[in-house]
Amino acid sequence: MAVAAIHFIAALVPAVLATQSKVPLFPRSNATTHIAAIRACTQLGASLGAPVVQSSGPDYEFAATHAWNLQNAEYQPTCIVFPRTSLDVQVAMKAIFDAKSHYAVQAGSHSAMKGWNTVQDGVLITFSNMQNVSYNPVRDSITLEPGTHWHDAATALEPQGVAPVGGRVGDVGTGLLLGGGLSWLSPSHGYAADMFKELDVVLTTGKMVTATASNEYSDLFRALKGGGNRFGIVTRYEVYPVHTGTQDNKTWTGGMIIYNSSAEALLNATARYTREVNDPKAVLLVSFINLIANGTLSPVYLVTPFYNGPELPADIFGDFLSIPAVSSTLGPMSYYDVSETLGLGDDRGSVQHFGASALVGNEDLFLEAFKHWSNLTTALLDNFAMTTLAFTPIPDSQIQAGRARGGNSINPPSGGFAAVQIYEQLAAGIDDIPPDVQRGADILFTQTPPSAGLPLYLNECDRGQKVFQSYGEGQGLRQLQETYAKYDPTRFNVEHSQGPEGL
Ligand SMILES: Cc1cc2nc3c(=O)[nH]c(=O)nc-3n(C[C@H](O)[C@H](O)[C@H](O)COP(=O)(O)OP(=O)(O)OC[C@H]3O[C@@H](n4cnc5c(N)ncnc54)[C@H](O)[C@@H]3O)c2cc1C
């Protein structure tokens, strides 16, 4: 064995010994998986070497503790791979596969799901060294390396007058694409993943393929539009751009309206919007937020309406505009301004918990969801720093735009609905989800079930929710299962990595 490899094993020992007892191990972790991870890391230390592979030191510590959800910042991977190229990812994946090691992939780190973007007794691949963004005017396409954050993409591309259909919050990363992706540009262009043009994907064996809508990997291409981390590691996203103009092109109108009361009127307006508005130039996010400090609850309701035109049409947004607000920033905007409205969202250090529902635009259903969410908040108040119930209307124009590009694995039925996000930020000092909170959230999910036939949103779900099953029969779940069996016949990913279930 090479001297470098022996040094590498020595460096691994502290990381293995320091395994924290409060972090539950991967369901099937045992002595064998410890050894498998060490074998993979040793192999990688010898083949890729430092600084690409690290098991201690400042870069390791930063990467291991940087996850947005505090629960995911407490794992200690056996080693962390910081790839510079797709080839590094291929080498890493082959070593992981050969050693039968557990592994995880991290891009922007914003997954709220415990264990989905990090790993104990395994190899973490993190993309902080792959953050290039470029626009090719000849191909008229944007290339995003997987470590890109949406603010950086928007800033790099704005001078060229283009933008990707990307996230609404700046620090979030490209993992958003693999769950589907809800963007300010979605009503006109579909889920963010609907804009995929070409994807480089490293399969579990380490083999790399380039998938497009029409080549021999078109089934993989479709599965990656909503299949999350299950179908391979994407090392290059080539996406169609939207020609949004530069910062000087104030072609949009909108901003943020803040309310601290009138919940019922806002819920009615949101339900009506969800049911009736199908204008691809209009987009809306409505977030009911409870801020909690010292046992006191302060409601803050944020409405962010935008229209790609010179004014907010009264027949679309009039209900919201007529409700008395605390403040408003409405005005002309460039698309870049729109994309910056919600800021970076890069605060870390709290336990975060997501859950999802999906509702047709019905006033009674929206009000019921609000009541149950309010009850959860007040019943368990001391556990929370913040609770949020957010509605993203998904108009039929978004669904049809996705179908026009070959469809996605989310497979939503025709007609509009709202993706509903149920979100709790736990109070300072809490470092895991208390059982009461999980029970309360589980009850809330049964009280607020998705309307018949509607898909849950993978990126904003609780890890126990059956998201793939909600994609429906035929083109949905069954096709996803068949594609998974074809590209990962030994089921390596589901056996060795955490993520959505149902394959
Ligand atoms: C503050 C905040 C704002 C948000 N706003 C939006 C929004 O506007 N629209 C929206 O749709 N969603 C939004 N989300 C949800 C967001 O889409 C998910 O949290 C998403 O998973 C984040 O991607 P990431 O790269 O930051 O996270 P990560 O945790 O790094 O990745 C998420 C998942 O994808 C996997 N993954 C990442 N990269 C790869 C890859 N290259 N290959 C294979 N698997 C990979 C990871 O293993 C993990 O399972 C928001 C979340 C937060 C916390």
The ligand as an SDF file (V2000), in Angstrom:
LIG
                    3D

 53 58  0  0  0  0  0  0  0  0999 V2000
  -34.7080   29.1500    2.0180 C   0  0  0  0  0  0  0  0  0  0  0  0
  -35.2510   28.2000    0.9900 C   0  0  0  0  0  0  0  0  0  0  0  0
  -35.8740   28.7000   -0.1430 C   0  0  0  0  0  0  0  0  0  0  0  0
  -36.3500   27.8380   -1.1150 C   0  0  0  0  0  0  0  0  0  0  0  0
  -36.9510   28.3500   -2.2230 N   0  0  0  0  0  0  0  0  0  0  0  0
  -37.3680   27.5100   -3.1940 C   0  0  0  0  0  0  0  0  0  0  0  0
  -37.9380   28.0060   -4.4000 C   0  0  0  0  0  0  0  0  0  0  0  0
  -38.0700   29.1910   -4.6190 O   0  0  0  0  0  0  0  0  0  0  0  0
  -38.3380   27.1280   -5.3300 N   0  0  0  0  0  0  0  0  0  0  0  0
  -38.2060   25.7920   -5.1450 C   0  0  0  0  0  0  0  0  0  0  0  0
  -38.5740   25.0370   -6.0340 O   0  0  0  0  0  0  0  0  0  0  0  0
  -37.6890   25.2910   -4.0230 N   0  0  0  0  0  0  0  0  0  0  0  0
  -37.2660   26.1170   -3.0580 C   0  0  0  0  0  0  0  0  0  0  0  0
  -36.7300   25.6020   -1.9240 N   0  0  0  0  0  0  0  0  0  0  0  0
  -36.6150   24.1550   -1.7770 C   0  0  0  0  0  0  0  0  0  0  0  0
  -35.3730   23.6970   -2.5230 C   0  0  0  0  0  0  0  0  0  0  0  0
  -35.7050   23.4410   -3.8630 O   0  0  0  0  0  0  0  0  0  0  0  0
  -34.8090   22.4250   -1.9170 C   0  0  0  0  0  0  0  0  0  0  0  0
  -34.4220   22.6740   -0.6030 O   0  0  0  0  0  0  0  0  0  0  0  0
  -33.6520   21.9010   -2.7520 C   0  0  0  0  0  0  0  0  0  0  0  0
  -33.4840   20.5530   -2.4440 O   0  0  0  0  0  0  0  0  0  0  0  0
  -32.3850   22.6800   -2.4860 C   0  0  0  0  0  0  0  0  0  0  0  0
  -31.3630   22.3320   -3.3560 O   0  0  0  0  0  0  0  0  0  0  0  0
  -29.8690   22.5620   -2.8460 P   0  0  0  0  0  0  0  0  0  0  0  0
  -28.9400   22.2610   -3.9530 O   0  0  0  0  0  0  0  0  0  0  0  0
  -29.7550   23.8910   -2.1990 O   0  0  0  0  0  0  0  0  0  0  0  0
  -29.7860   21.5200   -1.6760 O   0  0  0  0  0  0  0  0  0  0  0  0
  -28.9810   20.1750   -1.3810 P   0  0  0  0  0  0  0  0  0  0  0  0
  -29.4320   19.8330   -0.0150 O   0  0  0  0  0  0  0  0  0  0  0  0
  -27.5380   20.3280   -1.6170 O   0  0  0  0  0  0  0  0  0  0  0  0
  -29.5630   19.1640   -2.4360 O   0  0  0  0  0  0  0  0  0  0  0  0
  -30.9120   18.7730   -2.3890 C   0  0  0  0  0  0  0  0  0  0  0  0
  -31.0510   17.3040   -2.7830 C   0  0  0  0  0  0  0  0  0  0  0  0
  -30.5850   17.1110   -4.1040 O   0  0  0  0  0  0  0  0  0  0  0  0
  -29.4980   16.1830   -4.1310 C   0  0  0  0  0  0  0  0  0  0  0  0
  -28.5430   16.6970   -5.0970 N   0  0  0  0  0  0  0  0  0  0  0  0
  -28.0380   17.9470   -5.1440 C   0  0  0  0  0  0  0  0  0  0  0  0
  -27.2480   18.0880   -6.2090 N   0  0  0  0  0  0  0  0  0  0  0  0
  -27.2230   16.8960   -6.8290 C   0  0  0  0  0  0  0  0  0  0  0  0
  -26.5920   16.4310   -8.0140 C   0  0  0  0  0  0  0  0  0  0  0  0
  -25.8190   17.2290   -8.7510 N   0  0  0  0  0  0  0  0  0  0  0  0
  -26.8020   15.1570   -8.3960 N   0  0  0  0  0  0  0  0  0  0  0  0
  -27.5990   14.3390   -7.6630 C   0  0  0  0  0  0  0  0  0  0  0  0
  -28.2280   14.7340   -6.5390 N   0  0  0  0  0  0  0  0  0  0  0  0
  -28.0380   16.0070   -6.1320 C   0  0  0  0  0  0  0  0  0  0  0  0
  -28.9670   16.1400   -2.7140 C   0  0  0  0  0  0  0  0  0  0  0  0
  -28.3770   14.9060   -2.4470 O   0  0  0  0  0  0  0  0  0  0  0  0
  -30.2290   16.3680   -1.9080 C   0  0  0  0  0  0  0  0  0  0  0  0
  -30.9270   15.1640   -1.7690 O   0  0  0  0  0  0  0  0  0  0  0  0
  -36.2270   26.4470   -0.9410 C   0  0  0  0  0  0  0  0  0  0  0  0
  -35.6040   25.9540    0.1930 C   0  0  0  0  0  0  0  0  0  0  0  0
  -35.1320   26.8100    1.1450 C   0  0  0  0  0  0  0  0  0  0  0  0
  -34.4960   26.2420    2.3500 C   0  0  0  0  0  0  0  0  0  0  0  0
  1  2  1  0
  2  3  1  0
  2 52  2  0
  3  4  2  0
  4  5  1  0
  4 50  1  0
  5  6  2  0
  6  7  1  0
  6 13  1  0
  7  8  2  0
  7  9  1  0
  9 10  1  0
 10 11  2  0
 10 12  1  0
 12 13  2  0
 13 14  1  0
 14 15  1  0
 14 50  1  0
 15 16  1  0
 16 17  1  0
 16 18  1  0
 18 19  1  0
 18 20  1  0
 20 21  1  0
 20 22  1  0
 22 23  1  0
 23 24  1  0
 24 25  2  0
 24 26  1  0
 24 27  1  0
 27 28  1  0
 28 29  2  0
 28 30  1  0
 28 31  1  0
 31 32  1  0
 32 33  1  0
 33 34  1  0
 33 48  1  0
 34 35  1  0
 35 36  1  0
 35 46  1  0
 36 37  1  0
 36 45  1  0
 37 38  2  0
 38 39  1  0
 39 40  1  0
 39 45  2  0
 40 41  1  0
 40 42  2  0
 42 43  1  0
 43 44  2  0
 44 45  1  0
 46 47  1  0
 46 48  1  0
 48 49  1  0
 50 51  2  0
 51 52  1  0
 52 53  1  0
M  END
$$$$
